[in-house]
């Protein structure tokens, strides 16, 4: 199970998450950052440094943010 970046990241893009990721699974998109679920090792480093609390474990993503699970995966499928 991977971590997922959700809507509070939109246009925030602080970037601390990308800096602390030990496996480089976080990439910056046009409006926000995304986590590659196939590379994420579930370490939690990104979640701990996110200044806007936008990062959740996939099974803990709030109901109104579930679309971001698919958006994170789709970002890497289209690369």
Buried (B, 14 or more C-beta within 10 A) or exposed (E): EBBBBBBBBBEBBBEBBBEBBEEEBBBEBEEBBBBBBEEBEEBEBBBEBBEBEBBBBBEEBEEEBEEBBEBBBEBBEEE
